């Protein structure tokens, strides 16, 4: 008989459903006989290690990733739904909460991680070195699973060990731990694991296993999150207390948390650099066309995400490969000869406000650029020869699509926009390059509730440039493990933490500018001094904070970061209480098409910063208090 029960069954009200692993087939089935024998030899123990990895959230599936479909960055066709899209539309509830499978799955993951740690010393044919490394990996996974829960629910019960089967009823009905305790335990686990993790993975079959750079990078993100306004002196959560009166959110903001976060970020950056990591830039092969700098810059931006195991990837989720999301993001029938292609759904569409989020070509917001016609952004303009690698020459498109930064063109597909790749790679003959014709009755236009795009914009960034759509359902997809952390992410976390800790300075600018330079933009100092109507904005802490926030949401667009960032900054109430709009996709003429049309009026309240705990879990465990507002 198994010696331990899963604590969560009694205390947290979850069902003992086992989630299998797609990447590793040899996971341990959840039954007593196997658990009792799982640690009798190395090969069986390794299967249990894979089981611990198997709970990694399937981030590449837009139906399962709350940060892709649960916010305001991507909108979907009405009938393409999914739980996360229901959250975005304001349908969250306490009886059957959308996303509740994360609560159950992650607490099951913690149960299995604890079983592994409690039994790994029993394996007779496991070397001490490998034992230490496996223990470190599982401790890291425990830290990450707790972190995922905290981002979703706020303070949660910490699961340090599994309760014994003879534990009494009062012992298993645990309360929530204060949020500072949660972050401290996550940090403790990472620190316990770090020195026993390898610096790099040399065996291709082991890619995706945890390394020391991954551990330090996650620690940096954890400490930045802990220092952010949502968790650092959040007075909106003053009323969230356990039944015994324990305050679950600290009420006084601590600058020291930002100091610790900045130090952790720099430590992680230094280690990544020591291991040869660097921002990815596209390197042209000998057999390829002599590409222009314009297209090379766009490929540097796109491939930093879609080129697997490139020099910038710190951590990629090998439990979740980007296949389905590329089908949902890609344009249907990129070639007129294959306009009947059914393998691309065009179901994911950035709203108009996301298109407006990107900078001008001068590297400042469109609302600030002295040389850019913000008032006329919805007017129309014909693309000239100088625009040919961005917008099809002689095509009539919205002014909003002209004179924008390289990330705008690398990330977004739009009516008249060039879409480099899809089997055509010679940008010297620009008239042969793919481009989007997105109005009604054109080959890429809105068809019905099955084929969009619903806003008129597409997510080019997530689609590998070598994918090719053919006839019928033929679509060759170059898949990649979903990137969880890139070096650009870490650079911007460091800039943010340092600005909050010390204010503007050369070190803060340096790491922002590294990201901007790869994106083909001038430095922050030059762009604001030369082109902004607020030319000293970058010299104040508040102004630079705004710049860093916008830099993050642009650089990391569509990668599953925006929603968590808006929440931890406590900016979601302001940003997500707005209309979701797009072009009038049911129109055939440019004059009618390029009119903003409201699709949905999104609302976001203070209660929405955290998901509700399922009501039945509160009933089963009366020491578990509900989040405020639910």
Buried (B, 14 or more C-beta within 10 A) or exposed (E): EBEBBBBBBBBBBBEEEBBEBEBBEEBBEBEEEBBEEBBBEBEBBBBBBBBBBBBBBBBBBBBBBBBBBBBBBBBBBEEBBBBBBBBBBEEBEBEEBBBBBBBBBBBBBBBBBBBBBBBBEEBEEBEEEEBBBBBBBBBBBBBBBBBBBBBBBBBBBBBEEBBEEEBEEEEBBBBBBBBBBBBBBBBEBBBBBBEBBBEEBEEEEEBBBBBBBBBBBBBBBBBBBBBBBBBBBBEBBEEBBBEEEBBBBBEEBBEEBBBBBBBBBBBBBEBBEEEEBEBBBBEEEEEEBEBBEBBBBBBBBBBBBBBBBBBBBBBBBBBBBBEBBBBBBBBBBBBEEBBEBBBBBBBBBBBBBBBBBBBBBBBBBBEBBEEBBBEEBEEBBBBEEEBBBBBBBEBBBBBBBBBBBBBBBBBBBBBBBBBBBBBBBEBEEBEEBBBBBBBBEBBBBBEEEEBBBBBBBBBBBBBBBBBBBBBEEEBEBBBBBBBBBBBBBBBBBBBBBBBBBBBBEEBBBBBBBBBBEBBBBBBBBBBBBBBBEBBEBBBBEEBBBBBBBBBBBBBBBBBBBBBBBBBBBBBBBEBBBBBBBBBBBEBEEBEEBBEBBEBBEBEBEBBBBBBBBBBBBBEBBEBBBBBBBB
